[in-house]
């Protein structure tokens, strides 16, 4: 069992630049990190990568005095390993970029001309503020803060305005289509 006082001395030695302290931290925690990573990643090569990245991050955090207390060193190492494992999984599970994919051209237009005319007619019948909001939100895809600034309304009311504009749109469109 490693005493908390041992962690205090080890971290103090590391702060003084003792290379043996780096080796000791690696020897003390690398096997644990490796087995946690192996259990999660199911690949010895990935587990080795996780171990190396974890140890680099732990040593960097200790040297930059980001460790809350020396007694928390074992938990810090395992938590860092789990974060590295999550990052490795995210990198591995990322899908190919949508720009790289080939999509077939639609056989028919996405919106036919009658639907397009109906939408334009509905938009003309909305209140000017609702028209502006829908244009800024959906067409220009501006952030809510910018939309509220442009329209001169509090950002807290954006959700209400969006809800009302969409409700009006649906009601008018429903009347036109019937």
C-alpha positions in Angstrom: 0.0 0.0 0.0 1.4 3.4 -1.0 1.1 6.0 1.7 -0.1 9.5 0.9 3.1 10.8 2.3 4.9 8.9 -0.4 2.9 10.8 -3.0 3.8 14.1 -1.3 7.5 13.3 -1.5 7.2 11.9 -5.1 5.4 15.1 -6.4 7.9 17.3 -4.5 10.8 15.4 -6.2 9.1 15.8 -9.6 8.7 19.6 -9.0 12.5 19.8 -8.4 13.1 18.1 -11.7 14.2 14.7 -10.4 14.2 12.3 -13.4 13.9 9.3 -11.1 10.6 10.7 -9.9 9.3 10.5 -13.5 10.4 6.9 -13.7 8.8 6.1 -10.3 5.5 7.6 -11.3 5.5 5.7 -14.5 6.4 2.4 -12.8 3.8 3.0 -10.1 0.8 3.7 -12.3 1.5 2.5 -15.9 0.4 -1.1 -15.3 -2.9 0.0 -13.8 -3.6 2.4 -16.6 -2.7 -0.2 -19.2 -5.1 -2.8 -17.8 -7.9 -0.2 -17.5 -7.3 0.7 -21.1 -7.1 -2.9 -22.2 -10.4 -3.7 -20.6 -12.1 -0.8 -22.3 -10.3 -0.7 -25.6 -9.8 -4.5 -26.2 -6.7 -3.9 -28.1 -3.2 -4.1 -26.7 -1.9 -1.5 -29.2 -4.7 1.0 -28.2 -4.1 0.3 -24.5 -0.4 1.1 -25.0 -1.3 4.3 -26.7 -3.7 5.2 -23.9 -1.1 4.4 -21.3 1.5 6.6 -22.9 -0.9 9.6 -23.5 -2.2 9.3 -20.0 1.2 9.3 -18.4 2.3 12.3 -20.5 -0.8 14.2 -19.4 -0.4 13.3 -15.7 3.2 14.3 -15.7 2.4 17.6 -17.4 -0.4 18.3 -15.0 1.8 17.6 -12.0 4.6 19.8 -13.4 2.1 22.6 -14.0 0.7 22.3 -10.4 -2.8 21.2 -11.6 -3.1 18.4 -9.1 -5.5 19.3 -6.3 -3.6 17.4 -3.6 -0.9 14.7 -3.7 -3.2 12.2 -2.0 -5.5 12.4 -5.0 -2.8 11.2 -7.4 -4.1 7.6 -7.9 -7.6 8.8 -8.6 -6.3 11.6 -10.9 -4.3 9.1 -12.9 -7.3 6.8 -13.4 -9.6 9.6 -14.3 -7.1 11.0 -16.8 -6.9 7.5 -18.3 -10.7 7.3 -18.7 -10.7 10.7 -20.4 -8.0 9.6 -22.8 -10.0 6.4 -23.5 -13.1 8.5 -24.3 -11.1 10.7 -26.7 -9.6 7.6 -28.5 -13.1 6.1 -28.9 -14.5 9.4 -30.3 -11.6 9.6 -32.8 -12.2 6.0 -33.9 -16.0 6.3 -34.2 -16.1 9.5 -36.2 -17.9 9.0 -39.5 -16.6 10.1 -42.8 -17.1 13.7 -43.6 -20.4 14.5 -45.3 -18.5 16.4 -47.9 -16.6 13.3 -48.9 -19.7 11.3 -49.5 -21.4 11.0 -52.9 -25.1 11.5 -52.9 -27.2 10.8 -55.9 -29.0 13.7 -57.4 -32.7 13.7 -56.6 -34.8 12.5 -59.4 -37.4 15.1 -58.6 -37.0 18.5 -57.1 -37.0 18.6 -53.3 -39.8 21.1 -53.2 -42.1 21.3 -56.3 -43.2 24.6 -57.6 -46.7 24.5 -56.1 -45.4 23.9 -52.6 -42.8 26.6 -53.2 -45.5 29.2 -54.2 -47.6 28.2 -51.2 -44.6 28.8 -48.8 -43.8 32.1 -50.4 -47.5 33.1 -50.0 -47.5 32.1 -46.4 -44.3 34.1 -45.7 -45.9 37.2 -47.3 -48.9 36.9 -44.9 -46.8 36.7 -41.7 -46.2 39.7 -39.6 -43.0 41.6 -40.6 -41.2 40.7 -37.4 -42.1 37.0 -37.9 -40.8 37.2 -41.4 -37.5 38.8 -40.3 -37.1 36.3 -37.5 -37.7 33.2 -39.7 -35.3 34.6 -42.4 -32.5 35.4 -39.9 -33.0 32.1 -38.0 -33.5 29.6 -40.8 -32.1 31.2 -43.9 -29.1 33.2 -42.6 -28.6 30.8 -39.6 -27.5 33.6 -37.2 -27.0 33.0 -33.5 -29.8 33.9 -31.2 -27.8 36.8 -29.7 -27.4 38.4 -33.1 -31.0 37.9 -34.1 -32.2 39.5 -30.8 -29.8 42.4 -31.4 -31.0 43.0 -35.0 -34.7 42.7 -34.1 -34.3 44.7 -30.9 -35.8 42.1 -28.6 -34.5 40.5 -25.5 -32.7 37.2 -26.0 -35.0 35.5 -23.4 -38.0 36.1 -25.7 -36.4 34.4 -28.7 -38.0 31.0 -28.0 -41.5 32.6 -27.6 -41.1 34.5 -30.9 -39.9 31.4 -32.7 -42.8 29.4 -31.3 -45.3 32.0 -32.4 -43.8 32.5 -35.8 -43.9 28.8 -36.5 -47.4 28.5 -35.2 -48.6 31.3 -37.5 -46.8 29.7 -40.4 -48.4 26.3 -39.8 -51.9 27.8 -39.4 -51.6 29.9 -42.6 -50.1 27.1 -44.6 -52.8 24.7 -43.4 -55.5 27.1 -44.6 -53.8 27.5 -48.0 -53.3 23.8 -48.6 -56.9 22.8 -47.8 
